[in-house]
Amino acid sequence: MAAEVSVNGHVAPGFEAVRQAFEDNFRVRGDVGASVAVQVDGDVVVDLWGGLADPATGRAWGRDTTTLVYSATKGATAILVHALAEAGVLDLDAPVADYWPEFAAGGKGSVTVRMLLTHQAGLPVPTVGLTREDLFAGSPVAAALAAQQPLWEPGTAHGYHALTFGWLLGELVARATGRSLGAEFAERIAGPLKLDLWVGLPADADVDTAPLLDGIPDPAALDAIEDPQVRALVTQVVSAMMDPTSLFARVLSTNGAMPTPDADTWNDPRALAMEQPAANGVTNARSLARMYAATVGEVDGVRLLSPATVEAARAEQVFDVDRVLMSPSRFGSGFMLHHAGMPLLGESSFGHQGAGGALGFADVEHRVGFGYAQNQLGASLMGEPRTAALIDALRASLG
């Protein structure tokens, strides 16, 4: 991106390094349009946006511009599920079938709600063919997952439920509350905090939404990896991406029906309108940061989760080689946790990234809520350099 990209907004004294890192994302790391925000102790210390929301038209990224944030949506869903558990609507250690009786089919009667949150249910992809229209509708996917046998014995391993996480938890919440997950989120989370964050974008919503832009792979990136073990792992993942029969490819595309990440697929208005609580949240950095800040402290008098709930939610549940991603992943109950493959602010951080770059997280020690949302999908083989730079700058600013 050209060096003259305009960055708007403000940073509090002491957080100038975050602004510099954000500006450098446009200059040297390929950002097109993006926003970043940070709250500390409920106060906004970073609120920046810049670039182009739509390069095809020249439309600028504005203060309230939103975009689809892929799996950063999972963090919002997890916060809602923990809020429902805190309210006594759900028991995370109860069988899913207590709320959704059909789910007991295929030997899944002992699968708990927490196993859904921790990717241990063995249901990362439907075993029957479904159309894109089925996926947009959602209920056919939930019914298929309820009927099938797990791909591994639940609780014995974990594998990233990239999209099925959303259909499973969406159906669970609907059964437990009598309302859709998107409606529950709007009332319990987005409404009290006045967030611009939707799981299922309403048709009548007056929302400035930036379309996603496909990432551009660097063919020389693989050769640049010096560590032979890392290069071998990345080669394995790239090979799996190219093989439509691999579990990795099937999971990321729901057996080819809905490739992820893929700008054309997810810019479809039907993809924005459906409720897919794993992948189609529409928001901006300000709302991500505000939401996470309200999990570790009060924001304008609102606190979403009690300290005890936060400690339980971020307690490590799994940390091993992921059966889908083929590399180590570390999860609490619904949240990604800090480790070498997913660096956050530190050990007291919890949150979720999205394919292509988006990220939201909280940090208990520093009482931080962080959000980053962008339209340019990243294509790095080794982590996300844009968020890494922002987090490094934030860490330095916090001291």
Secondary structure, DSSP 4 states (H G I P E B T S, - for coil): --TT--EEEEE-TT-HHHHHHHHHHHHHS--SEEEEEEEETTEEEEEEEEEEEETTTTEEP-TT-EEE-BTHHHHHHHHHHHHHHHTTS--TTSBGGGT-GGGGGGGTTT-BHHHHHTT-SS-SS-SS---HHHHHH-HHHHHHHHHSPPSS-TTS-----TTHHHHHHHHHHHHHHSS-HHHHHIIIIIHHHT--EEES--TT----EEPPB-----TTTTTT---HHHHHHHHHHHHHHH-TTSHHHHHHHTTTTS-SS-HHHHHSHHHHHS--TTTBEEE-HHHHHHHHHHHHS-BTTB--S-HHHHHHHTS--EEEE-TTTSSEEEESSSSEE-BTTB--SSTTEEEEE-TTS-EEEEETTTTEEEEEEESB----SSS-HHHHHHHHHHHHHH-
